[in-house]
Amino acid sequence: MIKNDRVYGTRDNEIHPFFKAKREWSHVKDKILKDYITCYLRTIHRRGRPIIIVDAFSGPGRFGDGSEGSPLIICGAIDNAPKRGVGLACVFSDSHPAHRIALEACLAKHIKGGVAEKPLADFSEALSRALAVGQGATLFFYLDPYGIKDLDFETVKQIYERDTNQSTEVLINFNFKTFMRMSGNWFYSDSASEVARKVKEAKVETVNAVMGGDYWLGIVTDPKLDKIQREDLVVCKYTERVREFFAYTYSVPVKELDECAGSVPTDELAKYHLIFGTRSPRAVVYMNDVAINALEPYFRQFREGLLFDMTPGRYEPCPIGEVKGAIIEVVDPRPVTRPQIFEAVIPKYFMQRRQKDYRAVIDELTFTEKRLFPDRRTMKRKTQLNDKTLLSTKPWPGGEGE
């Protein structure tokens, strides 16, 4: 039920105006969260460990227009998750007192059912609680702060340094525009020298603490870089810092559609970057499709209704011949299945093609080009592969397994 008596403002007893209505980019961000958590819960229970999902910057739980916030999205995914005898629980927190009150009311059913606890006061408390009760458990952290100052690298690193034998994943909202404000309140149009002047007057040590180093300084003051290159490189280097702890770490840009009807679309800076960290190649396969599906409306505007495909070069997939070569390399040493190919190839070409596209390429290599050979004993139909079909680069003894 939508509450109409909410007061919006910046005081402790008011809901932040951001939560009056969910904006387009928040719909994209929340779709990524919802779709990925659904995939995650569908398979992670097979580890046989309790599962804890942490949403450390939860907000009030619901927007003023009735849209669900991340806490209700997460709890809804848990309600629909397979029940396989493992514990499922959530830890929520928010530093804003009015948000915690509203959130507790939104989560009343889930708190009563034991899925969630009363919201904690801040990220630090949520982190400590999850690490304490989650020893031996599977942990997923969703960190979506209002800015980036709460993402102190040394604090977040406690997640990264968790025992690598335990499953740990993170999805972090890195807001580049907030980074710009914190590092000197510079603008896209500012020259490198102007950015450098403003950075000198900023709280550089605070930014360094968030970024895990001062590597960003040379990037934002480099006169050879334009605004897109600055953004890409800063986010890339931050992602590399997280990758020091997770084998698979990627940035998913959350983009806005160009609302100028009839205009030629332009590739602008992302509203957010979701930094995804995992140690599981299967998780990368899931997030790959989730991210592509969520961002498809943005990329479609560069193709549909235009004389030429105007997809920005940085988002163009690599040539299909390169993908075929990569698949052959995976299969060449020993026979493998289709899922094993996905887990080897998709992390290399993240967010370029969906699983179904790779299936089509594998079919082409098998049935058209005859560069892959299926063990027909693992097939149900002679012309249809399945996820248990073994594929080799050499013919099978006895005529491909027949």
N, C-alpha and C positions, 0 to 999 in steps of 0.2 A: 504493500500500500504506500503511495507517495505521500510524504508529509508536506503540507503547505505552510507550516508555521516556522520553517527554518529562517534564521536570520543570517545573512551573508555579510562577511566583513573580515577584518584581520585581527579582531580581538580574540582573547582566549575563549570567550563564550559564543563565538560566531563561527559558522562554516566558511571556509575560504571561498571567495567568489569563483575560483576555478571550477568548483563543483556544482555551479548552477545548472550547467548543461554539458553533456559530453560532446566534445568537438570531434571533427572528422578524423584527425590524426590519432586521437585517443581510441576511436573505434578500431583503427588499424592495429594499434599497439595491443589492445585488449583481445582482438581476434587472434593475434599471434600467441598471446599468453594462453587463452582458452584452448585453442587447437593443439598447442604443444602439450599442455598439462593433460589433456585427454589422451593423447598418444602415450605420454609418459606413464600415466597410471594404468594403461592397458597392458603394459609389459613389465614395468619395474617390480611388480609384486612377485615375479618369478624368482627374484633374489631371496625371497623368504624372510626379508627383514622388515621391521616397522618402517613406515614412510612418514616423514615430517616435511611439510611445506611451510616455508617462512615467507610472509609478506610483511616486510619491516617498515614500510611507509604506506600504510593501508588507506588513509583517508577515511571519510565517514561511511563508506560501504556502498552508498547509492548516491547518484547524482540527482539534482533537483528535478530533472526531466523524467525521472524514473529509471534511467539506465543503471545497470548494475556496475559497480566498481570491482576492482580486482578481488577483494575478499569474497564477495558473493559469486564471482566467476569461478574462483578456486573451489569453494564449497560445493557449488553446483557440479563441477567436474568430479569431485569426490563422491557425491550422491549417486552419480551415474557410473562410477568405476566398478570393475569386477571385484567381487568380494571373495578374496582368496585366502582368508585366514590370517592376513597380516594386518597390523594396526595402521590406521590412517589418521593423522592428526595435523592441525594447523597451529601456527604461532603468528599472531598479528600484533602490530604495534603502530603507534603514531604519537608524535610529540605534541600534537595540538589537543588540548583538553576537550574541546567541543567535538572534535572528530572521534575521540575515543568513546564519548557518551553516545553519539549517533551510531557508531560502529557496533557497540555492544548491543544496542537495540536491534540493529539489522541482523546480527548473528545469534539472536536469542535462541532460535531453534537448534542451531548447530552447537552452541554452548551447552544447551540442555542435553543434546545427544552425545556429548563427549568428543565431538570432532574438533572443537575449538575451545580455547580458554578465554577468559576476560582479556581484552586488549592490553598490552603492556605499554609502558610510558615512552619508550624510544627504541631505536635500532640496537643500541648497546645491550639493553635488557633482552630484547628478542634474540639477539645473537648468543648471549650467554645462556639463555634458557634452552635454545635449540641444541647448542653444543653439549650442554650438561645432560639433558634428557635423551639426546639423540646418539649417545655413544653406541656404536654398532648398528645404528639405523641408517636408512637411506635419506639424504637431505637434499631438498631443492630450495634455493634462496631466490626470491624475487625482490630486487632492490630498485624501487622506483621513487626516489626522493623528489622533493619540489625543486631542488637545485642540484649542485654536485658537491657542495661543501661537506655534506654528511657522509660522502663516500671516501672518507680518510683511508688512504691505501693501507696503512698499517693495521687499521681496524678490520677492513674487509679481508685482509690477508689471512686473518684467523680462519676464514672459510677456506681459502685456497690451500692452506697448509694442513688441512684435516687429513687424517690417515688415508693414504691413497688406496688402501684395500677396501675402504668404504666408498659407496657411491655418493658423490657430491656434484651438484650442478648449480650454476648461477645464471641468472638472466638479469642484467643490470641496465637501467636506463641512463645513458650518458647524454646529457643535454649540451650540445655544442654552443648554443647561444648563451647559456648560463656560464659556460667556460669563458666565453668572450667577455662577459660582464665582469667576472671575477678577476680576469687577467688584465684588466685595464679599461673595461667598458669601451673597447674599440669597435669600429664598424667595418662592414665588408669593403666599403669604398676607401677606407683609410690607406694611405701609403705605408710601406714597410717602416719608414722612419717615424711616421706618426704613431704607428702601433708600438714601436720600440719606446717612444717617449711615454706613452700611456702605460705601458707595462712597467716601466721604471717606477711609476707612481702607485702601482697596484700592490696588493699584499701577495708578493710573489711566493713567499714561503707557504702561505695557505694553499695556493694553487699547486705548488710542488708536493705538498702533503697529499693532496687528492690524486695527482697524476703519478705519484710514485717516482718522482725525479724531475729534473729541470730540462729534459730533452725537448719539451714543447717550445721553449724560448726561442731557439734557433729557427724553428719552423715558422712561427707567427711573424717573425721579423725578417724573413727571407724575401728580398725584393723580387726574386724571380718567380714567386708563387702567386697565383691568383686566389680568389676566395674559395673556390671549389677545391683547389689543390691544398690549401691550408687545412681546410676541414678534413679532407681525406687523409692527409699525412698525420695530423694530430690524433685522429681516431685510430688510424692504423698503428701508430706507435703505442698508444694506450692499450690497444688490443694485444700487441706483442708483449706488453708487461704482464697482462693476465695470462698469456700463453706460456709464460715461464712456469706456471703451476698446473695448467690444463693442457693436455695434448692437443685438444681441438678447441679453438677459440675463434669466434667470428663476430663481425659487426653486421647487424641487420638494420639498414636505414629505414626509418619511418617517414614516408613522404606525403606531401599534400598534393591533391589534384590541382591542375591549373584551371581556375574557375572562369577564365575569360573565354566565353563561347566564341568559336570561330577563329581564335588566335592560334598561332603556331606555338606548341608547348615548349617550354624551356626547362632545363634541368637545374633546379635550385638546390640550396642546402637542405639537408634533412631536418625535420622537426625534432626528431630524436634519433639516437643510435642505440639499439638494443645489443648489448655485448653478451654473447652466449658462450659459456665455458662448460666443457664436459670432458670426461676421459673415455667416453663411449662412442665408437664410430656409428653404432646403431642410432644413438641420439642425434647425431649429425644428419643421418638419413631422414629422420622424422622432421627435424627443424628445417631442413632444406625445402621440403614440400610445403610445410606450414608457412614459411616466409614468402616463397614464391606466390602461393595462393593469396596471401594477405595483400601483397603489393601488386598483384596483377592489374587492378584498375589503374594504378599510377603508370605502369609501363605500357598499358594498352593505348593510352592517349598519344603515344609516340608512333603508333602504327595505324590505328583505325581512322578512316576518313581523310587520310593524307595521301598525296601522290607518291611519296617515298617513305620508307621506314626511317624514322628519325630518332630511333633509340640511341641515347648517348653512348659513345664508344666505350666508356668504362663499365657499361652493363651488358655489352654484347657478349654472347657466349663464345667460347673458343671453337675453332673449326671442328666439324664432326669427325674428320679424319684423325685429329689428335685424340679425341675421345675413344675412337676405335682402337688406336694404338695403345692407349692406356689399359683398355679392357684386355687386349691380347697379352700385355705384360703381366696382368694379374693371373690370367689363366695358364700362361706358358709353363711355369715351374711344375704345377700339379693341377689335377682336376679340381674345380671349385663349383659351388652353386651360385645361382643368381644373387641371393642376398649377400654372399661373400664379395661378389663383384661390386655391388652397391656400396658396401662398407669400405671398400678400398678406393673406389673411384669418386664417389660423391664428395667426400671430404676434400679431395683435391680440386674439385670444380664446384664448390659450394654456391648455391643459388643461381646456377646457370641453366639446369634442366631438371625436370621432375623425374621421379622413379619411372613413370610410364614411358618417358622418352628414352631412358636407358634400356628399358625392356624392349622397345622397338629396335634399338641399335643392336642389342644382343640377338634378337630374332633375325635381323638382317645379316649379321656376321655368321649366323648358324645356317639359315635356310636359303639365303640368296648368294652370299659370297663364299660359303663353305670354308670359312676360316676357323670356325669353332665346330666341335663335334660332340653331340650329346650322347650320353650313355642311355640308350633306349630302354634299358631295364628300369631306369628311374623315371620314365615318362608314362603317363596314362594314355596320351594320344601321340601318334607319330609326328604330327606337325605342330604340336603345342608344348612348349616348355612349361615347367612349374618350378617352384622354389626349391624342390628336392632334386631336380635334374642336375646331374654332374656334367660339366662342360670341360672339354680338353682341346688343346691345339693340335692333337694328333688323333687319327681315326682309332676307334676302339677295336680290340681284337674280335674277330668274328663278324665284322661288318657293323661297326658302331654300336656293339652291344647286342645285336640281334642274334 
